[in-house]
């Protein structure tokens, strides 16, 4: 397949930081247009990566280009608030004393590791030959200026990115089809897709959900990553700043949030029967409670070795094949009308107003 789409990268103002006195900030967003150009049938696709993915991952670069040409879409993605802290382990730390290591390591090995204070590289090299499990924690350098909030700021950045692209198309007098506006997310990216749809309920007309949770689990517990280095199993914990701030669970809990507005977006939800982050039974109940939601339960019988390769969280899905699966024989209403209306949410503790009069979202709370 020849990938001919035109790619762009822009750095512009992002939504002010609601956790830091609405301080100014910028972000990168990326978009690709079909090689044939934009026409009245061209739609928009917002892609949202979850933990372990980002806009510069090869799979997402490929998706932006392939989908732009294959489905006549302007594809959009952004480096949203705190995405840096959602990747794999960059700096594992250890709370180990020489005494902790005596039962496994030789005295000479311990002496080498602690010769000039604890040497992490030497420790990992020596420990990798032993069949042991070692606990570690990730050094996350989060701050009020930038952290993995798992909620409002991340959703606002994604809505802002697609609104900017809409403005760019309009300023260049390029006609497109707002009724063909799609949002596609994986895991936490799918969860953010639901938030974006709630906060901009007239914008999206198709939401593709691969394994969304209904509330960010890492607000209540630490994230754990396990991987092998040689014979050693490293168990790394991530403790996020977001779990310590005064967040509003009502605005972040999808079953509660989705009772507060009328959902007009078609939702295609895919979820595995052995998902360890959220039960498929609870997910099915949520989807049944929504208008316009189709639930696809992925059990062993549904595995095809291509689109769905496991029943676990994320389904070991081929992201491109899953999109093709949904889009096969899919048609969209045609229109040139797009009106983003303000929306207000009230919870027990707070009021939220999402204002779109500037053309991009502004949250007042």
VOPAGU-2260 file (C-alpha; in pm, 1 decimal, decimal comma):
REM VOPAGU-2260
SITE   aa  ch    i         X         Y         Z
SITE  UNK   A    0       0,0       0,0       0,0
SITE  UNK   A    1     131,9     345,2     -93,3
SITE  UNK   A    2      89,5     596,9     188,0
SITE  UNK   A    3      66,2     940,7      31,7
SITE  UNK   A    4    -111,3    1152,2     293,2
SITE  UNK   A    5      31,8    1494,3     378,8
SITE  UNK   A    6     149,3    1528,9     740,9
SITE  UNK   A    7     160,5    1842,3     954,3
SITE  UNK   A    8     285,4    1923,9    1305,0
SITE  UNK   A    9     184,1    2242,6    1486,4
SITE  UNK   A   10     265,9    2390,1    1826,2
SITE  UNK   A   11      -5,8    2625,2    1949,1
SITE  UNK   A   12    -165,8    2743,9    2271,3
SITE  UNK   A   13    -334,8    2469,0    2468,6
SITE  UNK   A   14    -614,7    2502,7    2722,2
SITE  UNK   A   15    -486,2    2690,9    3030,6
SITE  UNK   A   16    -385,2    2467,1    3319,5
SITE  UNK   A   17    -692,4    2435,4    3545,6
SITE  UNK   A   18    -473,4    2294,3    3825,8
SITE  UNK   A   19    -225,2    2582,8    3824,0
SITE  UNK   A   20    -428,0    2906,0    3828,6
SITE  UNK   A   21    -513,3    2873,3    3459,4
SITE  UNK   A   22    -150,3    2928,3    3360,5
SITE  UNK   A   23     -72,6    2949,8    2987,7
SITE  UNK   A   24      71,1    2647,5    2810,4
SITE  UNK   A   25     131,1    2510,8    2460,4
SITE  UNK   A   26     108,2    2165,1    2305,5
SITE  UNK   A   27     191,4    1983,6    1982,8
SITE  UNK   A   28     -81,1    1850,5    1760,9
SITE  UNK   A   29     -48,3    1652,0    1441,2
SITE  UNK   A   30    -277,5    1605,1    1144,1
SITE  UNK   A   31    -272,6    1437,5     807,7
SITE  UNK   A   32    -486,6    1515,8     504,4
SITE  UNK   A   33    -560,6    1284,8     210,4
SITE  UNK   A   34    -316,1    1308,9     -78,7
SITE  UNK   A   35    -612,6    1385,6    -305,5
SITE  UNK   A   36    -696,2    1685,6     -88,4
SITE  UNK   A   37    -995,3    1784,8     121,1
SITE  UNK   A   38   -1341,8    1782,2     -35,2
SITE  UNK   A   39   -1705,8    1800,7      84,6
SITE  UNK   A   40   -1700,0    1424,4     158,2
SITE  UNK   A   41   -1386,2    1442,9     374,8
SITE  UNK   A   42   -1439,6    1363,3     741,5
SITE  UNK   A   43   -1234,4    1407,2    1058,2
SITE  UNK   A   44   -1080,5    1141,2    1282,7
SITE  UNK   A   45    -939,6    1210,0    1629,4
SITE  UNK   A   46    -705,6     935,0    1752,6
SITE  UNK   A   47    -630,9     906,5    2125,6
SITE  UNK   A   48    -352,5     682,0    2255,3
SITE  UNK   A   49    -364,9     524,1    2600,5
SITE  UNK   A   50     -92,1     416,4    2841,1
SITE  UNK   A   51     224,4     309,0    2661,0
SITE  UNK   A   52     130,9     487,0    2337,2
SITE  UNK   A   53     164,2     840,4    2204,9
SITE  UNK   A   54     121,4    1047,1    1891,3
SITE  UNK   A   55     477,9     969,8    1779,8
SITE  UNK   A   56     441,8     591,8    1813,7
SITE  UNK   A   57     496,0     428,9    1475,3
SITE  UNK   A   58     151,7     264,8    1480,1
SITE  UNK   A   59     -22,7     600,7    1527,9
SITE  UNK   A   60     185,8     772,9    1260,6
SITE  UNK   A   61      84,7     491,6    1025,3
SITE  UNK   A   62    -281,8     516,2    1126,5
SITE  UNK   A   63    -292,8     890,8    1059,9
SITE  UNK   A   64    -151,5     843,6     711,1
SITE  UNK   A   65    -334,5     525,3     608,8
SITE  UNK   A   66    -677,0     633,5     734,4
SITE  UNK   A   67    -643,2     977,4     574,7
SITE  UNK   A   68    -605,6     825,0     228,4
SITE  UNK   A   69    -808,7     507,7     268,8
SITE  UNK   A   70   -1118,3     667,8     423,3
SITE  UNK   A   71   -1093,3    1030,6     304,8
SITE  UNK   A   72   -1030,9    1172,1     651,6
SITE  UNK   A   73    -828,8    1449,9     806,8
SITE  UNK   A   74    -669,5    1257,6    1094,3
SITE  UNK   A   75    -578,6    1438,8    1416,2
SITE  UNK   A   76    -376,1    1357,4    1726,9
SITE  UNK   A   77    -202,0    1554,3    2003,0
SITE  UNK   A   78      53,5    1538,8    2282,5
SITE  UNK   A   79    -203,1    1578,8    2556,1
SITE  UNK   A   80    -148,0    1693,1    2914,5
SITE  UNK   A   81      78,8    1456,9    3109,1
SITE  UNK   A   82     115,2    1196,0    2833,7
SITE  UNK   A   83     489,2    1175,8    2907,6
SITE  UNK   A   84     417,7    1005,8    3240,7
SITE  UNK   A   85     202,5     734,7    3084,2
SITE  UNK   A   86     479,2     557,4    2893,6
SITE  UNK   A   87     697,0     264,7    2995,9
SITE  UNK   A   88     950,4     275,2    3275,6
SITE  UNK   A   89    1226,1     531,3    3219,8
SITE  UNK   A   90    1385,4     554,4    3564,1
SITE  UNK   A   91    1310,8     264,7    3802,4
SITE  UNK   A   92    1423,7     324,3    4160,1
SITE  UNK   A   93    1502,7      65,6    4427,8
SITE  UNK   A   94    1476,9      66,7    4807,0
SITE  UNK   A   95    1737,5    -201,3    4870,1
SITE  UNK   A   96    2000,7    -233,5    5140,1
SITE  UNK   A   97    2300,6    -472,2    5130,5
SITE  UNK   A   98    2122,2    -677,3    5396,1
SITE  UNK   A   99    1819,7    -722,6    5166,9
SITE  UNK   A  100    2045,1    -879,9    4906,6
SITE  UNK   A  101    2242,6   -1124,2    5120,2
SITE  UNK   A  102    2008,9   -1418,1    5064,9
SITE  UNK   A  103    2063,1   -1410,3    4687,1
SITE  UNK   A  104    2378,5   -1218,4    4592,8
SITE  UNK   A  105    2734,2   -1315,4    4678,9
SITE  UNK   A  106    2936,4   -1089,2    4912,2
SITE  UNK   A  107    3158,0    -989,2    4617,3
SITE  UNK   A  108    2855,3    -894,2    4407,1
SITE  UNK   A  109    2710,1    -682,9    4689,3
SITE  UNK   A  110    3045,7    -513,9    4736,5
SITE  UNK   A  111    3065,1    -425,6    4364,4
SITE  UNK   A  112    2707,0    -291,1    4357,3
SITE  UNK   A  113    2760,9     -68,0    4664,5
SITE  UNK   A  114    3121,8      31,8    4600,0
SITE  UNK   A  115    3032,4     398,2    4543,9
SITE  UNK   A  116    2674,3     396,8    4667,5
SITE  UNK   A  117    2403,8     188,5    4503,0
SITE  UNK   A  118    2483,7     139,8    4133,4
SITE  UNK   A  119    2156,0      70,8    3953,8
SITE  UNK   A  120    2312,0     -41,1    3625,0
SITE  UNK   A  121    2542,9    -289,2    3793,6
SITE  UNK   A  122    2258,6    -416,3    4010,0
SITE  UNK   A  123    2035,0    -481,8    3707,7
SITE  UNK   A  124    2317,6    -651,1    3520,3
SITE  UNK   A  125    2404,5    -885,0    3808,5
SITE  UNK   A  126    2043,4    -945,6    3919,6
SITE  UNK   A  127    1939,8   -1047,5    3567,8
SITE  UNK   A  128    2111,4   -1384,5    3606,3
SITE  UNK   A  129    1901,3   -1479,4    3910,6
SITE  UNK   A  130    1546,8   -1619,7    3906,2
SITE  UNK   A  131    1410,0   -1355,4    4141,4
SITE  UNK   A  132    1136,7   -1094,0    4159,1
SITE  UNK   A  133    1241,3    -738,9    4245,9
SITE  UNK   A  134    1014,1    -449,0    4341,1
SITE  UNK   A  135    1088,0    -100,8    4210,4
SITE  UNK   A  136     910,1     231,8    4173,7
SITE  UNK   A  137     914,2     482,3    3890,2
SITE  UNK   A  138    1054,4     829,1    3949,7
SITE  UNK   A  139     784,8    1043,1    3792,6
SITE  UNK   A  140     891,5    1412,5    3821,9
SITE  UNK   A  141     528,7    1527,3    3794,8
SITE  UNK   A  142     432,8    1881,1    3899,8
SITE  UNK   A  143     129,9    2112,1    3896,4
SITE  UNK   A  144     255,9    2239,5    3560,2
SITE  UNK   A  145     234,2    1895,4    3400,4
SITE  UNK   A  146     106,5    1563,3    3532,6
SITE  UNK   A  147    -103,3    1268,6    3422,3
SITE  UNK   A  148    -443,5    1395,2    3537,2
SITE  UNK   A  149    -630,4    1113,4    3356,5
SITE  UNK   A  150    -930,2    1340,1    3308,8
SITE  UNK   A  151   -1034,6    1696,1    3235,4
SITE  UNK   A  152    -711,8    1846,1    3099,3
SITE  UNK   A  153    -639,7    1546,8    2878,2
SITE  UNK   A  154    -989,6    1559,7    2728,9
SITE  UNK   A  155    -969,1    1936,0    2677,5
SITE  UNK   A  156    -640,7    1901,5    2487,4
SITE  UNK   A  157    -789,0    1643,9    2252,3
SITE  UNK   A  158   -1100,4    1851,2    2183,1
SITE  UNK   A  159    -880,5    2158,0    2133,4
SITE  UNK   A  160    -665,3    1974,2    1877,6
SITE  UNK   A  161    -958,5    1876,7    1655,3
SITE  UNK   A  162   -1116,3    2222,8    1693,7
SITE  UNK   A  163    -790,6    2382,5    1577,6
SITE  UNK   A  164    -785,9    2158,6    1270,1
SITE  UNK   A  165   -1147,4    2252,9    1195,9
SITE  UNK   A  166   -1045,4    2620,6    1214,5
SITE  UNK   A  167    -751,3    2556,7     980,2
SITE  UNK   A  168    -979,5    2389,9     725,5
SITE  UNK   A  169   -1230,1    2674,9     744,4
SITE  UNK   A  170    -963,5    2946,2     718,2
SITE  UNK   A  171    -834,8    2775,9     402,3
SITE  UNK   A  172   -1189,6    2762,9     259,6
SITE  UNK   A  173   -1181,0    2382,9     252,8
SITE  UNK   A  174   -1521,4    2217,8     265,3
SITE  UNK   A  175   -1555,5    1897,5     466,8
SITE  UNK   A  176   -1829,6    1682,2     618,1
SITE  UNK   A  177   -1874,9    1750,7     993,2
SITE  UNK   A  178   -2121,0    1459,6    1015,7
SITE  UNK   A  179   -1829,0    1226,0     941,1
SITE  UNK   A  180   -1638,4    1312,7    1259,2
SITE  UNK   A  181   -1497,3    1006,5    1435,7
SITE  UNK   A  182   -1311,4     951,3    1761,2
SITE  UNK   A  183   -1109,1     631,6    1817,5
SITE  UNK   A  184    -931,3     536,7    2138,3
SITE  UNK   A  185    -753,7     243,0    2298,8
SITE  UNK   A  186    -782,2     170,3    2674,1
SITE  UNK   A  187    -743,3     504,0    2856,8
SITE  UNK   A  188    -755,3     671,1    2515,5
SITE  UNK   A  189   -1101,5     518,2    2467,9
SITE  UNK   A  190   -1202,5     649,3    2810,5
SITE  UNK   A  191   -1088,2     997,8    2706,9
SITE  UNK   A  192   -1294,6     954,7    2389,3
SITE  UNK   A  193   -1604,8     916,5    2606,9
SITE  UNK   A  194   -1508,9    1231,6    2801,2
SITE  UNK   A  195   -1455,0    1425,4    2477,1
SITE  UNK   A  196   -1794,0    1313,6    2348,0
SITE  UNK   A  197   -1962,9    1427,2    2670,5
SITE  UNK   A  198   -1785,7    1764,1    2682,0
SITE  UNK   A  199   -1850,2    1833,4    2310,4
SITE  UNK   A  200   -2173,7    1639,8    2248,5
SITE  UNK   A  201   -2247,3    1779,8    1902,2
SITE  UNK   A  202   -1901,4    1717,7    1760,9
SITE  UNK   A  203   -1856,9    1341,8    1720,8
SITE  UNK   A  204   -2080,8    1108,7    1522,3
SITE  UNK   A  205   -1894,3     779,1    1572,5
SITE  UNK   A  206   -1692,8     666,3    1876,8
SITE  UNK   A  207   -1483,0     348,7    1853,6
SITE  UNK   A  208   -1395,0     214,4    2198,8
SITE  UNK   A  209   -1130,6     -54,0    2245,6
SITE  UNK   A  210   -1133,8    -159,2    2613,6
SITE  UNK   A  211   -1220,6     166,1    2787,2
SITE  UNK   A  212   -1253,1     161,7    3163,3
SITE  UNK   A  213   -1541,3     354,2    3323,5
SITE  UNK   A  214   -1319,5     538,5    3573,3
SITE  UNK   A  215    -939,3     572,6    3578,4
SITE  UNK   A  216    -829,2     283,3    3797,0
SITE  UNK   A  217    -495,1     450,3    3871,2
SITE  UNK   A  218    -671,6     721,5    4069,6
SITE  UNK   A  219    -747,8     451,3    4328,2
SITE  UNK   A  220    -444,4     225,7    4299,5
SITE  UNK   A  221     -91,9     229,3    4166,9
SITE  UNK   A  222      -9,2     130,3    3812,9
SITE  UNK   A  223     212,5    -177,2    3790,2
SITE  UNK   A  224     440,5    -276,1    3504,6
SITE  UNK   A  225     615,1    -611,4    3504,9
SITE  UNK   A  226     886,4    -716,3    3265,2
SITE  UNK   A  227    1174,8    -958,4    3258,4
SITE  UNK   A  228    1540,8    -866,4    3241,8
SITE  UNK   A  229    1720,9   -1191,7    3182,8
SITE  UNK   A  230    1591,4   -1427,8    3452,3
SITE  UNK   A  231    1477,8   -1148,4    3685,4
SITE  UNK   A  232    1117,8   -1024,0    3698,4
SITE  UNK   A  233    1101,4    -651,1    3765,7
SITE  UNK   A  234     777,8    -521,4    3924,0
SITE  UNK   A  235     760,2    -141,9    3886,9
SITE  UNK   A  236     495,2      71,6    4056,7
SITE  UNK   A  237     377,1     413,5    3933,4
SITE  UNK   A  238     208,8     639,6    4188,6
SITE  UNK   A  239      43,1     932,5    4011,6
SITE  UNK   A  240      -3,7    1284,7    4146,5
SITE  UNK   A  241    -363,3    1280,2    4019,8
SITE  UNK   A  242    -459,6    1032,8    4294,1
SITE  UNK   A  243    -367,9    1293,7    4558,7
SITE  UNK   A  244    -552,3    1596,9    4417,8
SITE  UNK   A  245    -910,6    1697,1    4494,5
SITE  UNK   A  246   -1067,1    1545,3    4182,3
SITE  UNK   A  247   -1442,0    1521,8    4123,3
SITE  UNK   A  248   -1540,9    1153,7    4081,7
SITE  UNK   A  249   -1882,5    1244,7    3938,6
SITE  UNK   A  250   -1740,1    1413,1    3627,6
SITE  UNK   A  251   -1489,8    1128,9    3575,1
SITE  UNK   A  252   -1723,2     830,1    3629,6
SITE  UNK   A  253   -1875,6     752,9    3290,8
SITE  UNK   A  254   -2206,2     597,0    3408,6
SITE  UNK   A  255   -2270,2     907,5    3621,1
SITE  UNK   A  256   -2152,9    1154,8    3356,4
SITE  UNK   A  257   -2355,8     997,5    3076,0
SITE  UNK   A  258   -2678,7    1044,8    3273,3
SITE  UNK   A  259   -2623,1    1421,0    3261,2
SITE  UNK   A  260   -2658,4    1476,6    2884,1
SITE  UNK   A  261   -2818,3    1329,7    2571,7
SITE  UNK   A  262   -2575,0    1115,9    2374,6
SITE  UNK   A  263   -2624,0    1150,7    1998,1
SITE  UNK   A  264   -2299,7     979,5    1898,0
SITE  UNK   A  265   -2296,4     622,4    1764,6
SITE  UNK   A  266   -2071,9     414,6    1991,5
SITE  UNK   A  267   -1907,3      85,5    1893,1
SITE  UNK   A  268   -1762,1     -69,9    2209,8
SITE  UNK   A  269   -1524,4    -369,6    2206,1
SITE  UNK   A  270   -1434,7    -546,5    2530,7
SITE  UNK   A  271   -1269,0    -875,3    2624,8
SITE  UNK   A  272   -1410,5   -1134,8    2864,2
SITE  UNK   A  273   -1083,1   -1157,4    3063,2
SITE  UNK   A  274   -1012,4    -783,0    3090,4
SITE  UNK   A  275    -839,4    -735,8    3427,7
SITE  UNK   A  276    -902,0    -359,8    3455,7
SITE  UNK   A  277   -1279,0    -362,0    3416,6
SITE  UNK   A  278   -1525,3    -649,8    3407,5
SITE  UNK   A  279   -1690,0    -715,2    3071,9
SITE  UNK   A  280   -2019,5    -758,2    3260,1
SITE  UNK   A  281   -2002,0    -405,6    3403,9
SITE  UNK   A  282   -1894,8    -267,7    3066,7
SITE  UNK   A  283   -2187,6    -438,1    2893,6
SITE  UNK   A  284   -2428,1    -293,5    3150,8
SITE  UNK   A  285   -2290,7      54,8    3086,4
SITE  UNK   A  286   -2324,0      20,5    2711,2
SITE  UNK   A  287   -2681,2    -109,5    2743,5
SITE  UNK   A  288   -2769,1     199,6    2948,4
SITE  UNK   A  289   -2665,2     431,3    2662,4
SITE  UNK   A  290   -2854,0     531,9    2354,1
SITE  UNK   A  291   -2676,8     445,0    2028,0
SITE  UNK   A  292   -2420,7     207,4    2186,0
SITE  UNK   A  293   -2342,2    -134,4    2035,4
SITE  UNK   A  294   -2146,6    -368,5    2262,4
SITE  UNK   A  295   -1910,9    -625,9    2108,4
SITE  UNK   A  296   -1800,2    -888,1    2360,9
SITE  UNK   A  297   -1474,1   -1050,4    2256,4
SITE  UNK   A  298   -1463,8   -1407,0    2386,6
SITE  UNK   A  299   -1242,7   -1696,1    2277,1
SITE  UNK   A  300   -1484,7   -1772,2    1992,7
SITE  UNK   A  301   -1435,0   -1421,7    1848,5
SITE  UNK   A  302   -1055,7   -1442,3    1824,8
SITE  UNK   A  303    -940,5   -1441,3    1464,2
SITE  UNK   A  304    -565,0   -1401,4    1513,8
SITE  UNK   A  305    -574,4   -1070,9    1324,1
SITE  UNK   A  306    -818,7    -809,4    1449,6
SITE  UNK   A  307    -860,0    -969,1    1794,3
SITE  UNK   A  308    -578,5   -1181,8    1929,5
SITE  UNK   A  309    -675,6   -1213,6    2296,2
SITE  UNK   A  310    -967,7   -1158,0    2532,7
SITE  UNK   A  311    -751,7    -951,4    2769,6
SITE  UNK   A  312    -743,8    -575,6    2815,6
SITE  UNK   A  313    -674,7    -417,1    2478,2
SITE  UNK   A  314    -760,6    -743,5    2299,2
SITE  UNK   A  315    -405,8    -748,4    2154,7
SITE  UNK   A  316    -595,4    -581,1    1873,9
SITE  UNK   A  317    -457,7    -474,3    1539,6
SITE  UNK   A  318    -561,1    -107,2    1559,3
SITE  UNK   A  319    -582,4     -68,5    1183,1
SITE  UNK   A  320    -782,0    -389,1    1133,8
SITE  UNK   A  321   -1025,2    -291,8    1411,3
SITE  UNK   A  322   -1091,5      42,5    1242,6
SITE  UNK   A  323   -1145,3    -136,8     911,3
SITE  UNK   A  324   -1386,6    -374,7    1086,9
SITE  UNK   A  325   -1604,4     -85,6    1208,5
SITE  UNK   A  326   -1582,9     120,1     890,6
SITE  UNK   A  327   -1672,7    -164,5     655,0
SITE  UNK   A  328   -1995,3     -65,6     478,5
SITE  UNK   A  329   -2027,4     235,6     713,4
SITE  UNK   A  330   -2198,3     542,8     568,5
SITE  UNK   A  331   -2237,2     892,4     707,8
SITE  UNK   A  332   -2495,1    1163,5     666,4
SITE  UNK   A  333   -2368,2    1454,6     456,2
SITE  UNK   A  334   -2380,5    1811,3     579,0
SITE  UNK   A  335   -2168,2    2124,1     600,1
SITE  UNK   A  336   -2321,2    2239,7     929,0
SITE  UNK   A  337   -2123,5    2231,0    1252,7
SITE  UNK   A  338   -2241,7    2409,4    1563,0
SITE  UNK   A  339   -2062,1    2355,9    1890,8
SITE  UNK   A  340   -2295,2    2465,5    2169,5
SITE  UNK   A  341   -2190,4    2537,1    2528,5
SITE  UNK   A  342   -2268,6    2258,7    2774,2
SITE  UNK   A  343   -2310,8    2275,9    3150,1
SITE  UNK   A  344   -2263,2    1996,3    3403,4
SITE  UNK   A  345   -2350,5    2014,6    3770,5
SITE  UNK   A  346   -2220,7    1768,6    4028,9
SITE  UNK   A  347   -2262,2    1758,2    4405,0
SITE  UNK   A  348   -1952,8    1971,2    4456,1
SITE  UNK   A  349   -1891,5    2167,1    4134,6
SITE  UNK   A  350   -2029,3    2337,7    3826,1
SITE  UNK   A  351   -1865,6    2303,3    3485,0
SITE  UNK   A  352   -1930,2    2514,6    3177,3
SITE  UNK   A  353   -1764,7    2416,1    2850,4
SITE  UNK   A  354   -1778,7    2722,5    2626,3
SITE  UNK   A  355   -1709,4    2696,1    2251,1
SITE  UNK   A  356   -1768,5    3058,7    2147,2
SITE  UNK   A  357   -1393,2    3109,1    2075,6
SITE  UNK   A  358   -1398,0    2804,1    1842,6
SITE  UNK   A  359   -1200,9    2597,1    2094,1
SITE  UNK   A  360   -1314,6    2474,7    2435,9
SITE  UNK   A  361   -1282,0    2691,9    2744,5
SITE  UNK   A  362   -1372,6    2533,0    3077,2
SITE  UNK   A  363   -1515,6    2751,3    3353,2
SITE  UNK   A  364   -1552,6    2583,7    3691,0
